[in-house]
Every structure is written in C-alpha cells, then in structure tokens.
Amino acid sequence: MIDLTAIDKTWTLFLDRDGVINEESVTKYEYILSWEEFRFMKGAKEAIKIFTEKFGLIVIATNQRCIGLGLLTDEGLKVILNNMAKEIANEGGKIDGFYYAPDQDRESINRKPQIGMALQAKADFPQIDFSKSIMVGNRVSDMAFGKNAGMKTVFVATTDPEVSNPHPLIDLRFDDLIGFAKAL
C-alpha cells in the first residue's frame, strides 16, 4: 500500500509512456514512430502538472523495442520525447529524465521488468531512493519493474483492464493517469 499523504519532494515518480502518457499506436507496427502519431491520453498533461508539484523528480522509463527492430532511430525517438516534454512544460509540468530500452532481447537488463533503466536513473540522480519511488504503468511488466527495483507501484488500467486487483505486484490501481494525480 502507499500512503499518498507521505509523498513530498524527496519522492521520485517513474512513468511508463505508451498507454500511460500517450495513446498506444494503432498502426500495423504497434509503435509510435513519429511525433505526428503521438497523442496524449486524456488528462495526461494535467496529471504531470500535478505530479510536478508533488514529486522531486519525474522520469520516463519505456521499452522501445522498435529501435532494436530498425523501425525508429534513437534520434527519431528523441524528437518524440523532446516534443512531448515541451508540451508538458507548456502546461506547467516537467520531465527530469528519459530512459528507454531499445533492446530486442526481452531478457536484457535494460528492458522492463529488469531494472536497468532504474539503475541508469539512479546513476544520473543519486538522490533517488527506490523506497520513496513510485512506478506508474499500464502493464504487469511495469509493476514487476517497480517491485524488482524496490518501488511502490500504481497500475493504470488503460490497456489491460482485466488485470485483477488485489495483485501481488500492484499497490494501487486507477483507471488512468489523471485518476492517480487527483488522488494525490
């Protein structure tokens, strides 16, 4: 369980991207491959503004296998992420860091549910305390990533609403990101 009243600027928020911040792709590749394909989830920018007021750090941790498959370049992903960050900033929110796993190998230390991206974030931001961190995602693998790193977890039921709760990997469950933000 998470005591939401305990959250302050010493806490870190880890966010998945696809299905949490933006709508998942409906293209045949099932990946967002350009800024033109990117669509914010309803309430996502408002949610990140609320998170910015509550959390000390906000970082994105996203599997981006499309890079390893050759469908998108690192530069192409950075264009999408930078544009996303600009729109969030225009609404009063912030993203402190982006971490992505381009690996095709599903067992790679960098891919969720492994903790490589959490360790990269901690290397860049030594003040991160995983016991005072929350991972928000829309897949059980996001929840496993959070638990494997020692974080609390929040499941948003945007993609897999059939995932039952209680669940051993899920501390809190909301319909979407803005639902979690409003609970703070």
Backbone as CSV, one residue per row, in Angstrom:
resi,resn,N_x,N_y,N_z,CA_x,CA_y,CA_z,C_x,C_y,C_z
1,MET,0.840,-1.193,0.000,0.000,0.000,0.000,0.881,1.251,0.000
2,ILE,0.323,2.333,-0.430,1.055,3.593,-0.499,0.305,4.633,0.323
3,ASP,1.024,5.292,1.228,0.447,6.411,1.960,0.663,7.658,1.095
4,LEU,-0.355,8.045,0.354,-0.231,9.170,-0.572,0.061,10.483,0.147
5,THR,-0.293,10.581,1.434,-0.033,11.815,2.173,1.460,11.966,2.509
6,ALA,2.231,10.883,2.399,3.663,10.934,2.712,4.498,11.455,1.548
7,ILE,3.906,11.559,0.364,4.656,11.959,-0.824,5.025,13.433,-0.745
8,ASP,6.323,13.699,-0.938,6.826,15.069,-0.959,7.965,15.148,-1.978
9,LYS,8.698,16.230,-1.964,9.741,16.459,-2.976,10.936,15.508,-2.845
10,THR,10.962,14.649,-1.807,12.028,13.645,-1.712,11.670,12.382,-2.492
11,TRP,10.469,12.326,-3.038,9.992,11.154,-3.779,10.261,11.312,-5.279
12,THR,10.407,10.175,-5.950,10.603,10.128,-7.401,9.447,9.367,-8.037
13,LEU,8.972,9.890,-9.156,7.918,9.233,-9.915,8.513,8.705,-11.215
14,PHE,8.369,7.414,-11.441,8.745,6.773,-12.698,7.463,6.540,-13.481
15,LEU,7.451,6.959,-14.738,6.275,6.794,-15.595,6.622,5.983,-16.828
16,ASP,5.787,5.013,-17.154,5.841,4.384,-18.463,5.275,5.413,-19.438
17,ARG,5.490,5.213,-20.747,4.998,6.199,-21.701,3.750,5.710,-22.433
18,ASP,3.901,4.713,-23.284,2.798,4.268,-24.142,1.667,3.652,-23.322
19,GLY,0.459,4.184,-23.496,-0.693,3.703,-22.754,-0.847,4.360,-21.396
20,VAL,0.119,5.208,-21.029,0.063,5.923,-19.754,0.023,7.423,-20.024
21,ILE,1.045,7.929,-20.728,1.102,9.349,-21.097,0.442,9.561,-22.457
22,ASN,0.709,8.658,-23.380,0.139,8.778,-24.722,-0.655,7.533,-25.087
23,GLU,-1.555,7.729,-26.034,-2.336,6.610,-26.552,-1.407,5.635,-27.251
24,GLU,-1.718,4.356,-27.126,-0.904,3.355,-27.797,-1.160,3.413,-29.307
25,SER,-0.181,2.963,-30.057,-0.266,3.003,-31.513,-1.331,2.045,-32.027
26,VAL,-2.007,2.485,-33.075,-2.957,1.615,-33.758,-2.449,1.256,-35.149
27,THR,-1.164,1.572,-35.417,-0.588,1.226,-36.711,-0.233,-0.249,-36.735
28,LYS,0.086,-0.758,-37.898,0.420,-2.181,-38.027,1.669,-2.549,-37.237
29,TYR,2.547,-1.575,-36.970,3.775,-1.871,-36.228,3.570,-1.860,-34.725
30,GLU,2.462,-1.276,-34.252,2.142,-1.181,-32.830,3.135,-0.322,-32.047
31,TYR,3.817,0.586,-32.726,4.755,1.503,-32.082,4.465,2.923,-32.563
32,ILE,4.724,3.897,-31.691,4.669,5.297,-32.099,6.000,5.585,-32.792
33,LEU,5.961,5.872,-34.089,7.187,6.022,-34.870,7.471,7.451,-35.310
34,SER,6.575,8.385,-34.963,6.811,9.791,-35.307,5.979,10.670,-34.381
35,TRP,6.367,11.947,-34.303,5.612,12.884,-33.484,4.183,13.021,-33.989
36,GLU,3.995,12.904,-35.290,2.660,13.029,-35.878,1.715,11.928,-35.375
37,GLU,2.259,10.783,-34.976,1.438,9.679,-34.470,1.160,9.794,-32.972
38,PHE,1.864,10.686,-32.287,1.782,10.804,-30.832,0.512,11.545,-30.425
39,ARG,-0.268,10.958,-29.521,-1.479,11.586,-28.993,-1.473,11.422,-27.471
40,PHE,-1.544,12.528,-26.747,-1.606,12.452,-25.292,-2.896,11.770,-24.854
41,MET,-2.810,10.987,-23.787,-4.005,10.420,-23.163,-4.778,11.585,-22.546
42,LYS,-6.080,11.449,-22.473,-6.914,12.485,-21.871,-6.458,12.715,-20.426
43,GLY,-6.160,13.971,-20.099,-5.769,14.339,-18.743,-4.301,14.134,-18.408
44,ALA,-3.509,13.600,-19.325,-2.107,13.276,-19.007,-1.270,14.516,-18.700
45,LYS,-1.413,15.562,-19.495,-0.617,16.769,-19.241,-1.016,17.415,-17.906
46,GLU,-2.293,17.433,-17.611,-2.766,17.960,-16.332,-2.223,17.108,-15.178
47,ALA,-2.205,15.789,-15.367,-1.689,14.886,-14.336,-0.217,15.175,-14.057
48,ILE,0.567,15.357,-15.109,2.002,15.589,-14.916,2.239,16.941,-14.251
49,LYS,1.387,17.907,-14.503,1.491,19.189,-13.787,1.282,18.968,-12.288
50,ILE,0.295,18.178,-11.926,0.039,17.858,-10.514,1.233,17.113,-9.923
51,PHE,1.759,16.138,-10.666,2.919,15.380,-10.183,4.122,16.290,-9.956
52,THR,4.293,17.280,-10.825,5.419,18.219,-10.718,5.368,18.983,-9.395
53,GLU,4.167,19.257,-8.935,4.005,19.961,-7.656,4.292,19.057,-6.458
54,LYS,4.151,17.734,-6.638,4.250,16.789,-5.518,5.606,16.088,-5.417
55,PHE,6.175,15.689,-6.566,7.377,14.856,-6.592,8.620,15.686,-6.884
56,GLY,9.752,15.266,-6.329,11.020,15.939,-6.602,11.528,15.661,-7.999
57,LEU,11.398,14.420,-8.443,11.854,14.024,-9.777,10.757,13.241,-10.483
58,ILE,10.680,13.441,-11.792,9.770,12.668,-12.637,10.589,12.168,-13.815
59,VAL,10.618,10.850,-13.978,11.375,10.262,-15.081,10.506,9.272,-15.859
60,ILE,10.828,9.163,-17.122,10.151,8.219,-18.011,11.035,6.979,-18.119
61,ALA,10.425,5.806,-18.024,11.114,4.525,-18.249,10.252,3.730,-19.215
62,THR,10.731,3.571,-20.448,9.909,2.979,-21.500,10.686,1.982,-22.347
63,ASN,10.093,0.816,-22.562,10.657,-0.139,-23.510,10.358,0.385,-24.914
64,GLN,11.403,0.459,-25.747,11.227,0.934,-27.126,11.921,-0.039,-28.078
65,ARG,11.392,-1.253,-28.117,11.945,-2.316,-28.954,11.947,-1.932,-30.435
66,CYS,11.115,-0.971,-30.813,11.043,-0.530,-32.208,12.408,-0.054,-32.715
67,ILE,13.253,0.454,-31.819,14.593,0.895,-32.226,15.445,-0.317,-32.579
68,GLY,15.438,-1.319,-31.721,16.189,-2.544,-31.994,15.713,-3.256,-33.243
69,LEU,14.445,-3.099,-33.567,13.887,-3.716,-34.772,14.157,-2.889,-36.031
70,GLY,14.739,-1.704,-35.862,15.053,-0.860,-37.011,13.890,-0.045,-37.534
71,LEU,12.807,0.059,-36.765,11.637,0.820,-37.202,11.747,2.302,-36.857
72,LEU,12.602,2.634,-35.871,12.780,4.002,-35.398,14.226,4.146,-34.958
73,THR,14.802,5.322,-35.150,16.179,5.575,-34.712,16.169,6.212,-33.325
74,ASP,17.317,6.211,-32.661,17.450,6.920,-31.383,17.077,8.391,-31.566
75,GLU,17.542,8.981,-32.674,17.259,10.388,-32.950,15.763,10.620,-33.128
76,GLY,15.103,9.714,-33.826,13.658,9.826,-34.024,12.900,9.761,-32.712
77,LEU,13.335,8.855,-31.821,12.695,8.767,-30.507,12.929,10.051,-29.718
78,LYS,14.134,10.593,-29.806,14.440,11.827,-29.062,13.584,12.996,-29.537
79,VAL,13.268,13.045,-30.830,12.371,14.089,-31.341,10.999,13.950,-30.675
80,ILE,10.482,12.726,-30.611,9.180,12.488,-29.987,9.221,12.884,-28.511
81,LEU,10.251,12.426,-27.799,10.349,12.707,-26.363,10.528,14.196,-26.085
82,ASN,11.356,14.872,-26.883,11.561,16.313,-26.683,10.288,17.111,-26.948
83,ASN,9.557,16.741,-27.992,8.284,17.419,-28.273,7.273,17.160,-27.157
84,MET,7.242,15.924,-26.661,6.357,15.581,-25.557,6.699,16.436,-24.332
85,ALA,7.997,16.531,-24.012,8.442,17.305,-22.845,8.090,18.784,-22.993
86,LYS,8.217,19.318,-24.215,7.871,20.730,-24.444,6.388,20.979,-24.192
87,GLU,5.539,20.083,-24.690,4.095,20.260,-24.473,3.740,20.151,-22.994
88,ILE,4.406,19.226,-22.293,4.178,19.075,-20.856,4.621,20.345,-20.127
89,ALA,5.787,20.879,-20.501,6.302,22.109,-19.879,5.359,23.282,-20.137
90,ASN,4.793,23.344,-21.336,3.847,24.419,-21.672,2.611,24.389,-20.778
91,GLU,2.316,23.222,-20.198,1.163,23.067,-19.306,1.562,23.148,-17.829
92,GLY,2.848,23.454,-17.560,3.289,23.606,-16.177,3.893,22.370,-15.547
93,GLY,4.126,21.328,-16.355,4.739,20.100,-15.841,6.196,19.999,-16.245
94,LYS,6.869,18.939,-15.774,8.261,18.727,-16.152,8.576,17.238,-16.178
95,ILE,9.554,16.905,-17.002,10.128,15.567,-17.032,11.625,15.760,-16.823
96,ASP,12.166,15.104,-15.799,13.583,15.299,-15.473,14.518,14.382,-16.249
97,GLY,14.033,13.239,-16.675,14.900,12.323,-17.403,14.109,11.324,-18.217
98,PHE,14.725,10.871,-19.301,14.131,9.863,-20.179,15.058,8.664,-20.224
99,TYR,14.505,7.486,-20.002,15.265,6.246,-20.092,14.464,5.294,-20.955
100,TYR,15.150,4.712,-21.931,14.449,3.795,-22.817,15.345,2.597,-23.133
101,ALA,14.679,1.484,-23.358,15.367,0.241,-23.686,15.083,-0.094,-25.141
102,PRO,16.095,0.045,-26.015,15.898,-0.256,-27.424,16.073,-1.748,-27.750
103,ASP,16.462,-2.521,-26.770,16.857,-3.916,-26.956,15.737,-4.780,-27.532
104,GLN,16.119,-5.665,-28.452,15.182,-6.667,-28.955,15.051,-7.816,-27.973
105,ASP,16.152,-8.144,-27.298,16.188,-9.258,-26.361,15.318,-8.945,-25.156
106,ARG,14.253,-9.694,-24.997,13.308,-9.443,-23.908,13.918,-9.698,-22.526
107,GLU,15.059,-10.376,-22.473,15.728,-10.661,-21.200,16.809,-9.632,-20.873
108,SER,16.993,-8.626,-21.704,18.019,-7.607,-21.475,17.809,-6.918,-20.132
109,ILE,18.899,-6.607,-19.441,18.842,-5.902,-18.155,18.137,-4.550,-18.289
110,ASN,18.165,-3.991,-19.507,17.559,-2.677,-19.715,16.046,-2.725,-19.891
111,ARG,15.519,-3.846,-20.326,14.074,-3.937,-20.596,13.298,-4.259,-19.333
112,LYS,12.189,-3.553,-19.154,11.297,-3.929,-18.067,10.794,-5.349,-18.334
113,PRO,10.734,-6.203,-17.347,10.703,-5.936,-15.910,12.084,-5.895,-15.228
114,GLN,13.179,-6.061,-15.992,14.509,-5.913,-15.391,14.719,-4.441,-15.010
115,ILE,15.706,-4.170,-14.147,15.808,-2.850,-13.522,16.874,-1.937,-14.119
116,GLY,17.365,-2.235,-15.306,18.423,-1.424,-15.896,18.099,0.058,-15.985
117,MET,16.883,0.394,-16.409,16.530,1.817,-16.530,16.464,2.498,-15.162
118,ALA,16.047,1.776,-14.146,16.022,2.349,-12.789,17.450,2.632,-12.325
119,LEU,18.363,1.720,-12.614,19.761,1.913,-12.223,20.397,3.071,-12.989
120,GLN,20.040,3.232,-14.267,20.539,4.370,-15.048,20.047,5.685,-14.429
121,ALA,18.780,5.724,-14.056,18.216,6.939,-13.446,18.923,7.246,-12.127
122,LYS,19.172,6.236,-11.331,19.850,6.438,-10.039,21.275,6.929,-10.254
123,ALA,21.948,6.451,-11.311,23.303,6.927,-11.619,23.280,8.413,-11.979
124,ASP,22.242,8.845,-12.702,22.122,10.254,-13.098,21.603,11.135,-11.954
125,PHE,20.777,10.560,-11.096,20.167,11.289,-9.982,20.405,10.502,-8.695
126,PRO,21.591,10.649,-8.091,21.930,9.843,-6.905,20.958,10.002,-5.738
127,GLN,20.181,11.069,-5.719,19.230,11.284,-4.633,18.026,10.348,-4.710
128,ILE,17.863,9.623,-5.813,16.725,8.705,-5.915,16.850,7.630,-4.845
129,ASP,15.760,7.467,-4.111,15.626,6.417,-3.099,14.475,5.542,-3.593
130,PHE,14.781,4.317,-4.003,13.737,3.468,-4.576,12.610,3.172,-3.589
131,SER,12.897,3.230,-2.295,11.834,3.005,-1.317,10.888,4.206,-1.246
132,LYS,11.308,5.334,-1.836,10.470,6.532,-1.920,10.243,6.877,-3.393
133,SER,9.986,5.822,-4.180,9.717,5.974,-5.604,8.467,5.185,-5.952
134,ILE,7.767,5.688,-6.958,6.565,5.023,-7.455,6.717,4.813,-8.949
135,MET,6.420,3.600,-9.403,6.365,3.288,-10.832,4.910,3.239,-11.245
136,VAL,4.566,4.023,-12.273,3.216,4.017,-12.824,3.276,3.403,-14.217
137,GLY,2.470,2.384,-14.442,2.445,1.738,-15.744,1.112,1.078,-16.021
138,ASN,0.985,0.604,-17.251,-0.266,0.001,-17.697,-0.127,-1.489,-17.991
139,ARG,1.009,-2.072,-17.630,1.252,-3.496,-17.860,1.831,-4.120,-16.591
140,VAL,1.607,-5.411,-16.440,2.153,-6.123,-15.289,3.681,-6.059,-15.310
141,SER,4.290,-6.021,-16.490,5.760,-5.924,-16.565,6.253,-4.598,-15.970
142,ASP,5.475,-3.526,-16.087,5.826,-2.247,-15.446,5.806,-2.399,-13.926
143,MET,4.791,-3.132,-13.441,4.667,-3.343,-11.999,5.829,-4.201,-11.489
144,ALA,6.214,-5.218,-12.266,7.340,-6.074,-11.878,8.640,-5.269,-11.860
145,PHE,8.814,-4.379,-12.834,9.979,-3.485,-12.860,10.046,-2.674,-11.568
146,GLY,8.942,-2.072,-11.196,8.903,-1.283,-9.973,9.232,-2.116,-8.750
147,LYS,8.583,-3.250,-8.605,8.822,-4.112,-7.444,10.260,-4.631,-7.435
148,ASN,10.785,-5.027,-8.600,12.165,-5.530,-8.683,13.183,-4.485,-8.233
149,ALA,12.845,-3.199,-8.430,13.742,-2.109,-8.023,13.450,-1.627,-6.595
150,GLY,12.430,-2.178,-5.947,12.103,-1.766,-4.580,11.164,-0.587,-4.490
151,MET,10.414,-0.322,-5.565,9.488,0.811,-5.603,8.074,0.387,-5.223
152,LYS,7.241,1.390,-4.975,5.798,1.215,-4.893,5.283,1.221,-6.335
153,THR,4.088,0.678,-6.546,3.564,0.601,-7.915,2.125,1.093,-7.992
154,VAL,1.847,1.754,-9.110,0.495,2.197,-9.436,0.176,1.691,-10.835
155,PHE,-0.885,0.907,-10.927,-1.326,0.348,-12.202,-2.444,1.218,-12.745
156,VAL,-2.298,1.645,-14.017,-3.390,2.339,-14.689,-3.988,1.368,-15.703
157,ALA,-5.284,1.169,-15.609,-5.968,0.127,-16.369,-6.406,0.589,-17.752
158,THR,-5.501,1.226,-18.474,-5.845,1.743,-19.801,-5.739,0.670,-20.880
159,THR,-4.805,-0.256,-20.730,-4.550,-1.268,-21.748,-5.065,-2.639,-21.330
160,ASP,-4.821,-2.994,-20.076,-5.192,-4.317,-19.569,-6.169,-4.197,-18.402
161,PRO,-7.397,-3.729,-18.650,-8.341,-3.526,-17.549,-8.735,-4.827,-16.848
162,GLU,-8.476,-5.965,-17.494,-8.855,-7.246,-16.894,-7.880,-7.717,-15.819
163,VAL,-6.732,-7.042,-15.664,-5.793,-7.410,-14.603,-6.491,-7.219,-13.269
164,SER,-6.517,-8.285,-12.476,-7.281,-8.255,-11.230,-6.553,-7.485,-10.136
165,ASN,-7.338,-6.984,-9.222,-6.809,-6.302,-8.051,-7.632,-6.806,-6.870
166,PRO,-7.043,-7.277,-5.787,-5.620,-7.159,-5.493,-4.753,-8.063,-6.366
167,HIS,-3.519,-7.581,-6.564,-2.498,-8.287,-7.341,-1.198,-8.110,-6.565
168,PRO,-0.378,-9.154,-6.484,0.841,-9.043,-5.669,1.825,-7.967,-6.120
169,LEU,1.742,-7.525,-7.370,2.677,-6.515,-7.875,2.096,-5.105,-7.878
170,ILE,0.799,-4.982,-7.563,0.114,-3.687,-7.674,-0.228,-3.160,-6.280
171,ASP,0.277,-1.954,-5.976,-0.072,-1.310,-4.704,-1.371,-0.525,-4.809
172,LEU,-1.531,0.232,-5.897,-2.761,0.988,-6.143,-3.142,0.857,-7.610
173,ARG,-4.425,0.987,-7.880,-4.925,0.867,-9.250,-5.876,2.027,-9.524
174,PHE,-5.714,2.623,-10.715,-6.589,3.705,-11.162,-6.964,3.445,-12.614
175,ASP,-8.032,4.093,-13.068,-8.441,3.935,-14.465,-7.438,4.567,-15.416
176,ASP,-6.807,5.675,-14.987,-5.889,6.388,-15.865,-4.963,7.261,-15.024
177,LEU,-4.045,7.949,-15.695,-3.045,8.769,-15.014,-3.671,9.922,-14.236
178,ILE,-4.657,10.576,-14.809,-5.279,11.703,-14.136,-6.033,11.233,-12.880
179,GLY,-6.556,10.035,-12.894,-7.201,9.483,-11.711,-6.224,9.372,-10.551
180,PHE,-5.005,8.911,-10.841,-3.972,8.834,-9.812,-3.590,10.234,-9.336
181,ALA,-3.389,11.155,-10.285,-2.981,12.525,-9.925,-4.005,13.178,-9.009
182,LYS,-5.270,13.005,-9.307,-6.323,13.615,-8.498,-6.402,12.999,-7.105
183,ALA,-5.969,11.749,-6.975,-5.971,11.088,-5.655,-4.905,11.677,-4.739
184,LEU,-3.912,12.350,-5.321,-2.859,12.970,-4.511,-3.385,14.220,-3.832
